[in-house]
Amino acid sequence: MGRDVPAIIVSQYDRRRYRDKVRRCLDVFARMLQDARFKEAPQQVGIEVEFYLVDAAGHACVRAGQVLAAIGHPDWAPELGGFNLEVSLAPRPLADDALAGLERTLADTLAYGDARARDAGVQLAMIGILPTLRESDTTAAAMAPNPRFQLLNEQMCAARGDEMEIAIEGPERLITYLDTIMAEAACTSVQLHLQVSPESFGNYWNAAQALAGIQVALGANSPFLFGKELWRETRIPLFQQAIDTRPEELQVQGVRPRVWFGERWITSVFDLFEENLRYFPALLPLMSGDDPVADLANGSTPELAELSLHNGTVYRWNRPVYAVDDGEPHLRVENRVLPAGPTVIDIIANVAFYYGLVHMIAEAERPIWTQMSFAAARDNLMEAARRGIDASIYWPGLGEVPVAELTLRRLLPLAREGLRRWQVDDAHAERMLAVIEGRCLTGRTGATWQTETVHRLQGHYGLDRAGALQEMTQRYLALMHAGDPVHTWPVG
């Protein structure tokens, strides 16, 4: 969840002061790492889930403020779009019956939020991109009335200097131009947080980067945008383009985009924060009254507010997070590649697979990032976003291999062992990993179910594209609430 900001006009003086303050924060952060200011603590995990609000016809509905007021709980927050909400589940150790607890908590949270949404005349939808979303839904009028989002939009559009181009080519082709960053609101995701020590951060971030393509291939759930069938996980290119602050000239020069996979394996979390400051100008140059140098000197824990705010405007697919809880600092890897949905059990299966596998990869004696190039990991992500579960990706020792085959032969056993090392209950782990196995054996993800259903509705029943998307969305919502994993959903 982003930090709220007041309505403000940003001057050049503000930017210079802010840049200086972020540099001081970075210096203090380096000292905290050097002086071992981070205490040993049990690893914890946390989940954030984003939702669409849809009306009875399955179209996006701008009613977030009304629904949030009805929910009345601090775990729920607004997002960029007035048709989006986000909820955070409380962090917890990943052990014993944690997976079952996460499943119950998310199911109860979804049920409660949906009931309050229905009181306001809408319902919640967990899906990467709403298939019925229209370009007319992504105008400035649909932006949430939050000063942070308004300022972010103004700063990004000013940096870009012209319209945002959205150009994605898959089975069909989409080219359009938007004058706001609201296309980003089309992308709803699940974010997986993992608290790690400073010493192990580099290993866990590298491992998460290496696994990003596999996660996307197995979890793809965003094949349609503005009525066009595009990539299996269209969220990936859409998010990259929707908030690309570089005009065409800077893109040609190779200036780095703000939605960024990165360009190298790392050895320390400091590398990422330092890159963020070195490569990316401030978008929200807002100053707190804190003095991080004085805080460190008097023994209190610096909030590093400016460093964290700036970090929140660099959209890495695996983002470093610094936070302070009860006066104690900690670090997290925030994994951001997965779309929302299709069901609660699908989400928790993705959770189990990721946490089990990332643990094994990060703690391996021979790190995978010494066996594959960073470019290969980046290419895997893009191939997986294009083709989903039908993708073939590079994996050390195997070369190019179908992702379903890789998962069945190599990765599921690793994930199973990783969950054992987390001391997760075997029966709960097996139930969740069986969902991943089912997707691989059937070749069915949310993306394949959506496209197969639309093709059948058009070819067998004679519906036009708009009608097929609307009917498919209604079926999706019913099956989402029924709760069976997507690989078991019927196409008819």
C-alpha positions as CSV (number, residue, x, y, z in Angstrom):
1,M,0.0,0.0,0.0
2,G,1.3,3.4,-0.9
3,R,1.9,6.3,1.4
4,D,-0.8,9.1,1.3
5,V,0.4,12.6,0.5
6,P,-1.1,16.0,0.7
7,A,-2.1,18.1,-2.3
8,I,1.0,20.0,-3.3
9,I,2.8,21.8,-6.1
10,V,6.4,20.6,-6.6
11,S,9.1,23.1,-7.3
12,Q,12.7,22.6,-8.5
13,Y,13.8,23.6,-5.0
14,D,11.7,20.8,-3.6
15,R,13.4,18.3,-5.9
16,R,16.9,19.3,-4.9
17,R,16.1,19.2,-1.2
18,Y,14.5,15.8,-1.6
19,R,17.4,14.4,-3.6
20,D,19.8,15.5,-0.8
21,K,17.6,13.9,1.8
22,V,17.3,10.6,0.0
23,R,21.1,10.6,-0.2
24,R,21.4,11.1,3.5
25,C,18.9,8.3,4.0
26,L,20.9,6.0,1.8
27,D,24.1,6.9,3.8
28,V,22.3,6.0,7.0
29,F,21.0,2.8,5.6
30,A,24.5,1.8,4.6
31,R,25.6,2.5,8.2
32,M,22.8,0.4,9.6
33,L,23.8,-2.5,7.4
34,Q,27.5,-2.1,8.3
35,D,26.7,-1.8,12.1
36,A,24.3,-4.8,12.1
37,R,21.3,-2.7,13.2
38,F,18.9,-5.4,12.0
39,K,18.1,-7.9,14.8
40,E,17.7,-11.6,14.1
41,A,14.0,-12.4,13.8
42,P,11.8,-15.3,12.5
43,Q,11.1,-15.1,8.8
44,Q,7.6,-14.0,8.1
45,V,5.4,-13.9,5.0
46,G,2.6,-11.5,4.0
47,I,0.2,-11.2,1.2
48,E,-1.5,-8.3,-0.6
49,V,-4.4,-8.9,-3.0
50,E,-5.9,-6.3,-5.4
51,F,-9.5,-6.5,-6.7
52,Y,-11.7,-5.0,-9.3
53,L,-15.2,-3.6,-8.4
54,V,-17.7,-4.7,-11.1
55,D,-21.4,-4.1,-11.6
56,A,-24.1,-6.6,-12.4
57,A,-23.1,-6.7,-16.1
58,G,-19.4,-7.4,-15.2
59,H,-18.1,-4.0,-16.1
60,A,-15.7,-1.9,-14.0
61,C,-17.5,0.3,-11.6
62,V,-16.0,3.4,-9.9
63,R,-17.3,2.9,-6.3
64,A,-14.1,2.3,-4.2
65,G,-14.7,5.1,-1.8
66,Q,-18.2,3.9,-1.0
67,V,-17.1,0.3,-0.6
68,L,-14.1,1.2,1.6
69,A,-16.4,3.2,3.9
70,A,-18.7,0.2,4.1
71,I,-15.8,-2.2,4.9
72,G,-14.4,0.1,7.5
73,H,-11.2,-1.8,8.2
74,P,-7.6,-0.5,8.0
75,D,-6.4,-3.6,6.2
76,W,-8.3,-2.4,3.1
77,A,-7.0,0.6,1.0
78,P,-7.7,2.4,-2.3
79,E,-5.7,1.9,-5.4
80,L,-5.1,4.1,-8.4
81,G,-8.4,3.3,-10.1
82,G,-11.7,4.1,-8.5
83,F,-12.7,0.6,-9.5
84,N,-9.9,-1.0,-7.5
85,L,-9.3,-2.0,-3.9
86,E,-6.4,-3.7,-2.1
87,V,-6.3,-5.8,1.1
88,S,-3.3,-6.8,3.2
89,L,-3.2,-10.0,5.2
90,A,-1.4,-9.9,8.5
91,P,2.2,-11.2,8.3
92,R,2.9,-14.6,9.9
93,P,5.6,-17.2,10.2
94,L,5.3,-19.8,7.4
95,A,5.1,-23.0,9.5
96,D,2.7,-25.7,10.7
97,D,-0.8,-24.9,9.4
98,A,0.1,-21.4,8.0
99,L,-1.1,-22.3,4.5
100,A,-4.5,-23.4,5.8
101,G,-4.6,-20.2,7.9
102,L,-3.8,-18.0,4.9
103,E,-6.5,-19.8,2.9
104,R,-9.1,-19.3,5.6
105,T,-8.1,-15.7,6.2
106,L,-8.2,-14.8,2.5
107,A,-11.6,-16.7,2.0
108,D,-13.1,-14.9,5.0
109,T,-11.7,-11.5,3.8
110,L,-13.0,-12.0,0.3
111,A,-16.5,-13.0,1.6
112,Y,-16.6,-10.0,4.0
113,G,-15.4,-7.5,1.4
114,D,-17.7,-8.8,-1.3
115,A,-20.7,-8.7,1.1
116,R,-20.0,-5.0,1.8
117,A,-19.4,-4.3,-1.9
118,R,-22.8,-5.9,-2.8
119,D,-24.4,-3.6,-0.2
120,A,-23.0,-0.8,-2.4
121,G,-24.4,-2.4,-5.6
122,V,-21.1,-3.9,-6.9
123,Q,-19.0,-7.1,-6.3
124,L,-15.3,-8.0,-6.0
125,A,-13.4,-9.7,-8.8
126,M,-10.0,-11.3,-8.5
127,I,-8.5,-11.3,-12.0
128,G,-5.3,-9.9,-13.5
129,I,-7.1,-7.7,-16.1
130,L,-10.9,-7.5,-16.3
131,P,-11.9,-8.9,-19.7
132,T,-14.7,-6.4,-20.1
133,L,-12.6,-3.4,-19.4
134,R,-13.0,-0.7,-22.0
135,E,-10.5,2.0,-22.9
136,S,-13.2,4.6,-21.8
137,D,-13.0,3.1,-18.3
138,T,-9.4,4.2,-17.9
139,T,-9.8,8.0,-18.1
140,A,-8.8,10.6,-15.5
141,A,-12.5,10.6,-14.3
142,A,-12.0,7.0,-13.0
143,M,-8.9,7.8,-10.9
144,A,-9.3,7.5,-7.2
145,P,-9.6,11.0,-5.6
146,N,-6.4,10.6,-3.6
147,P,-3.7,13.4,-3.7
148,R,-1.0,10.8,-4.0
149,F,-2.4,9.3,-7.2
150,Q,-3.2,12.8,-8.6
151,L,0.4,14.0,-8.0
152,L,1.9,10.8,-9.3
153,N,-0.1,11.1,-12.5
154,E,0.9,14.7,-13.0
155,Q,4.6,14.0,-12.4
156,M,4.7,10.9,-14.7
157,C,2.8,12.6,-17.5
158,A,5.1,15.7,-17.2
159,A,8.2,13.6,-17.3
160,R,6.9,11.7,-20.4
161,G,6.0,14.9,-22.2
162,D,3.5,13.2,-24.5
163,E,0.8,10.5,-24.4
164,M,1.5,7.1,-23.1
165,E,1.7,4.6,-25.9
166,I,0.2,1.1,-25.3
167,A,1.4,-1.2,-28.1
168,I,1.1,-5.0,-27.5
169,E,1.0,-7.7,-30.1
170,G,-0.1,-11.2,-29.5
171,P,-2.8,-13.3,-31.3
172,E,-4.3,-9.8,-31.9
173,R,-2.7,-6.3,-32.0
174,L,-3.4,-3.3,-29.8
175,I,-2.1,0.2,-30.3
176,T,-3.6,3.1,-28.4
177,Y,-2.5,6.3,-26.8
178,L,-3.6,7.5,-23.3
179,D,-3.1,10.9,-21.6
180,T,-3.0,9.5,-18.1
181,I,-1.4,6.6,-16.2
182,M,-4.8,5.1,-15.6
183,A,-4.1,2.0,-17.8
184,E,-1.9,0.9,-14.8
185,A,-5.2,0.5,-12.9
186,A,-6.2,-2.3,-15.3
187,C,-3.5,-4.5,-13.7
188,T,-4.5,-6.2,-10.4
189,S,-2.0,-8.4,-8.7
190,V,-1.0,-10.5,-5.7
191,Q,2.1,-9.3,-3.9
192,L,4.1,-11.8,-1.8
193,H,6.3,-10.5,0.9
194,L,9.1,-12.4,2.5
195,Q,11.1,-11.0,5.5
196,V,14.8,-11.8,5.3
197,S,18.0,-10.8,7.0
198,P,20.4,-8.3,5.3
199,E,22.9,-11.1,4.9
200,S,20.5,-13.4,2.9
201,F,18.7,-10.6,1.0
202,G,20.8,-10.9,-2.1
203,N,20.3,-14.6,-2.4
204,Y,16.6,-14.4,-1.9
205,W,16.2,-11.5,-4.4
206,N,18.3,-13.3,-7.0
207,A,16.3,-16.5,-6.4
208,A,13.0,-14.6,-6.9
209,Q,14.3,-13.0,-10.1
210,A,15.2,-16.5,-11.4
211,L,11.7,-17.8,-10.6
212,A,9.7,-14.9,-12.0
213,G,9.1,-16.3,-15.4
214,I,8.0,-19.7,-14.0
215,Q,5.5,-18.0,-11.6
216,V,4.0,-16.0,-14.5
217,A,3.8,-19.0,-16.8
218,L,1.9,-21.1,-14.2
219,G,-0.2,-18.2,-12.9
220,A,-1.1,-16.3,-16.0
221,N,-4.6,-14.8,-15.8
222,S,-4.7,-11.7,-18.1
223,P,-5.2,-12.6,-21.8
224,F,-7.5,-9.8,-22.8
225,L,-7.3,-6.0,-22.8
226,F,-9.7,-3.5,-24.3
227,G,-11.4,-6.4,-26.2
228,K,-8.2,-7.7,-27.7
229,E,-6.6,-11.1,-27.1
230,L,-2.9,-10.3,-26.4
231,W,-0.4,-12.0,-24.2
232,R,-1.3,-14.8,-21.7
233,E,-0.2,-12.3,-18.9
234,T,-0.8,-9.0,-20.6
235,R,-0.3,-7.3,-17.2
236,I,3.5,-7.5,-17.7
237,P,3.8,-5.4,-20.9
238,L,0.8,-3.2,-20.0
239,F,2.3,-2.2,-16.6
240,Q,5.6,-1.5,-18.2
241,Q,4.1,0.8,-20.8
242,A,1.3,2.4,-18.8
243,I,3.8,4.2,-16.5
244,D,6.8,4.6,-18.7
245,T,8.0,8.1,-18.0
246,R,10.6,8.0,-20.9
247,P,9.8,9.9,-24.1
248,E,10.7,8.1,-27.2
249,E,14.1,9.7,-27.5
250,L,15.1,8.5,-24.0
251,Q,13.9,5.0,-24.8
252,V,16.1,4.9,-27.9
253,Q,19.0,6.1,-25.8
254,G,18.6,3.1,-23.4
255,V,17.4,5.1,-20.3
256,R,16.0,2.6,-17.8
257,P,12.3,2.3,-17.4
258,R,10.6,2.7,-14.0
259,V,8.9,-0.7,-14.4
260,W,12.1,-2.7,-14.3
261,F,13.3,-6.3,-14.1
262,G,16.8,-5.0,-13.4
263,E,20.1,-5.7,-15.2
264,R,22.3,-7.8,-12.9
265,W,22.4,-10.2,-10.0
266,I,23.2,-8.5,-6.7
267,T,25.2,-9.2,-3.6
268,S,23.5,-6.8,-1.2
269,V,20.2,-5.1,-0.7
270,F,22.1,-1.8,-0.8
271,D,22.7,-2.4,-4.5
272,L,19.0,-2.0,-5.3
273,F,18.4,1.1,-3.2
274,E,21.6,2.8,-4.6
275,E,20.5,2.0,-8.2
276,N,17.1,3.5,-7.5
277,L,18.7,6.8,-6.5
278,R,21.3,6.7,-9.2
279,Y,19.0,5.9,-12.2
280,F,15.6,7.4,-11.4
281,P,14.6,11.0,-10.6
282,A,12.1,11.7,-7.9
283,L,8.4,11.6,-8.8
284,L,7.0,12.4,-5.3
285,P,9.6,14.7,-3.8
286,L,7.9,15.1,-0.4
287,M,9.9,15.8,2.8
288,S,9.2,14.5,6.2
289,G,10.4,16.2,9.4
290,D,12.7,13.4,10.4
291,D,16.4,13.6,10.6
292,P,17.8,10.1,9.9
293,V,21.3,11.0,11.0
294,A,20.2,12.3,14.3
295,D,17.8,9.3,14.8
296,L,20.7,6.9,14.2
297,A,23.0,8.9,16.6
298,N,20.5,8.9,19.5
299,G,19.8,5.2,19.2
300,S,16.3,5.3,17.7
301,T,15.5,3.6,14.4
302,P,15.3,5.9,11.4
303,E,12.2,5.7,9.3
304,L,14.1,6.6,6.1
305,A,10.8,8.0,4.8
306,E,12.2,9.7,1.7
307,L,14.2,6.6,0.7
308,S,11.1,4.4,1.1
309,L,8.9,6.8,-0.8
310,H,11.3,7.0,-3.7
311,N,11.7,3.2,-3.7
312,G,8.0,2.9,-4.0
313,T,8.0,4.8,-7.3
314,V,10.5,2.4,-8.9
315,Y,8.4,-0.6,-9.9
316,R,10.7,-3.6,-9.8
317,W,9.1,-7.0,-10.3
318,N,10.9,-8.0,-7.2
319,R,11.1,-4.9,-5.0
320,P,13.3,-4.4,-1.9
321,V,11.3,-3.1,1.1
322,Y,12.7,-1.4,4.2
323,A,10.2,-1.0,7.1
324,V,10.1,-0.3,10.8
325,D,7.7,-2.3,13.1
326,D,7.5,-1.6,16.8
327,G,10.8,0.3,16.6
328,E,12.7,-2.6,14.9
329,P,13.8,-2.3,11.2
330,H,13.5,-5.2,8.8
331,L,13.9,-6.0,5.1
332,R,11.5,-7.8,2.8
333,V,11.5,-9.1,-0.8
334,E,8.2,-8.0,-2.4
335,N,7.4,-10.3,-5.2
336,R,5.0,-8.5,-7.7
337,V,4.8,-10.7,-10.8
338,L,1.5,-12.6,-10.1
339,P,-1.9,-11.6,-11.2
340,A,-4.9,-11.7,-8.9
341,G,-7.1,-14.8,-8.9
342,P,-8.6,-16.9,-10.2
343,T,-9.7,-18.4,-6.8
344,V,-8.5,-18.4,-3.2
345,I,-7.0,-21.8,-3.5
346,D,-5.2,-20.9,-6.7
347,I,-3.7,-17.9,-5.0
348,I,-2.6,-19.9,-1.9
349,A,-1.2,-22.6,-4.3
350,N,0.9,-19.9,-5.9
351,V,2.0,-18.8,-2.5
352,A,3.1,-22.3,-1.4
353,F,4.9,-22.9,-4.7
354,Y,6.8,-19.6,-4.5
355,Y,7.8,-19.7,-0.9
356,G,8.9,-23.4,-1.0
357,L,10.8,-22.9,-4.2
358,V,12.5,-19.6,-3.4
359,H,13.8,-21.0,-0.1
360,M,15.4,-24.0,-1.9
361,I,16.9,-21.8,-4.7
362,A,18.2,-19.1,-2.3
363,E,19.8,-21.6,0.2
364,A,21.3,-23.9,-2.5
365,E,25.0,-24.7,-2.2
366,R,25.5,-23.8,-5.8
367,P,23.4,-20.7,-6.6
368,I,21.4,-20.8,-9.8
369,W,22.5,-17.3,-10.6
370,T,26.0,-18.6,-11.1
371,Q,24.7,-21.0,-13.7
372,M,22.5,-18.7,-15.8
373,S,22.8,-15.2,-17.1
374,F,20.6,-12.4,-15.8
375,A,19.4,-11.8,-19.4
376,A,18.2,-15.4,-19.5
377,A,16.0,-14.8,-16.4
378,R,14.6,-11.6,-18.0
379,D,13.9,-13.4,-21.2
380,N,12.2,-16.2,-19.3
381,L,9.8,-13.6,-17.8
382,M,8.9,-12.1,-21.2
383,E,8.4,-15.5,-22.8
384,A,6.2,-16.7,-20.0
385,A,4.1,-13.5,-20.2
386,R,3.6,-14.1,-23.9
387,R,2.8,-17.8,-23.9
388,G,1.9,-18.7,-20.3
389,I,1.9,-22.3,-19.5
390,D,2.8,-23.2,-23.1
391,A,6.1,-21.3,-22.8
392,S,9.5,-22.9,-23.1
393,I,12.2,-21.3,-20.9
394,Y,15.9,-21.7,-20.2
395,W,16.9,-23.6,-17.1
396,P,20.5,-24.6,-16.1
397,G,21.3,-28.2,-17.0
398,L,18.3,-28.5,-19.3
399,G,18.6,-25.7,-21.8
400,E,15.3,-24.8,-23.4
401,V,12.5,-26.8,-21.7
402,P,8.7,-26.5,-21.6
403,V,7.8,-24.9,-18.3
404,A,5.1,-27.5,-17.4
405,E,7.7,-30.3,-17.9
406,L,10.3,-28.4,-15.8
407,T,7.8,-27.8,-13.0
408,L,6.7,-31.5,-12.9
409,R,10.2,-33.0,-13.1
410,R,12.3,-30.5,-11.1
411,L,10.5,-27.7,-9.4
412,L,7.5,-29.3,-7.6
413,P,9.9,-31.7,-5.7
414,L,12.0,-28.7,-4.8
415,A,9.0,-26.7,-3.6
416,R,7.8,-29.7,-1.5
417,E,11.2,-29.9,0.2
418,G,11.3,-26.2,0.7
419,L,8.0,-26.2,2.5
420,R,9.2,-29.1,4.7
421,R,12.2,-26.9,5.6
422,W,9.8,-24.2,6.5
423,Q,8.1,-26.8,8.7
424,V,4.8,-26.5,6.9
425,D,2.3,-29.2,7.6
426,D,2.9,-31.9,4.9
427,A,-0.8,-32.5,4.1
428,H,-1.5,-28.7,3.6
429,A,1.6,-28.4,1.5
430,E,0.7,-31.4,-0.7
431,R,-2.9,-30.1,-1.2
432,M,-1.6,-26.7,-2.5
433,L,1.2,-28.2,-4.7
434,A,-1.4,-30.6,-6.2
435,V,-3.1,-27.5,-7.7
436,I,0.2,-26.5,-9.4
437,E,0.6,-30.1,-10.6
438,G,-3.0,-30.0,-12.0
439,R,-2.3,-26.9,-14.0
440,C,0.7,-28.5,-15.6
441,L,-1.0,-31.8,-16.4
442,T,-4.1,-30.1,-17.9
443,G,-2.3,-27.1,-19.4
444,R,-5.1,-24.9,-17.9
445,T,-4.5,-21.6,-16.1
446,G,-6.8,-18.7,-15.8
447,A,-5.5,-17.3,-19.1
448,T,-6.1,-20.5,-21.0
449,W,-9.6,-21.0,-19.5
450,Q,-10.5,-17.4,-20.4
451,T,-9.4,-17.7,-24.0
452,E,-10.8,-21.2,-24.6
453,T,-14.2,-20.0,-23.2
454,V,-14.3,-16.9,-25.4
455,H,-13.3,-18.8,-28.5
456,R,-16.1,-21.4,-27.8
457,L,-18.7,-18.7,-27.1
458,Q,-17.8,-17.0,-30.4
459,G,-17.3,-20.1,-32.5
460,H,-20.0,-22.4,-31.2
461,Y,-22.6,-20.0,-29.9
462,G,-22.1,-17.1,-32.4
463,L,-21.5,-14.3,-29.9
464,D,-19.5,-11.3,-30.9
465,R,-16.3,-10.5,-29.0
466,A,-18.0,-8.0,-26.6
467,G,-20.8,-10.5,-25.8
468,A,-18.4,-13.4,-25.4
469,L,-16.2,-11.4,-23.0
470,Q,-19.2,-10.4,-20.9
471,E,-20.6,-13.9,-20.7
472,M,-17.1,-15.3,-19.9
473,T,-16.7,-12.8,-17.2
474,Q,-20.0,-13.7,-15.6
475,R,-19.0,-17.4,-15.6
476,Y,-15.6,-16.5,-14.2
477,L,-17.1,-14.6,-11.3
478,A,-19.4,-17.5,-10.5
479,L,-16.6,-20.0,-10.6
480,M,-14.3,-17.7,-8.6
481,H,-16.9,-17.7,-5.7
482,A,-17.5,-21.4,-6.0
483,G,-13.7,-21.8,-5.2
484,D,-12.6,-24.8,-7.2
485,P,-9.1,-24.4,-8.7
486,V,-9.1,-23.1,-12.2
487,H,-7.6,-26.3,-13.8
488,T,-10.9,-28.0,-12.9
489,W,-13.2,-25.4,-14.5
490,P,-15.4,-26.5,-17.3
491,V,-15.3,-24.9,-20.8
492,G,-18.8,-25.2,-22.4
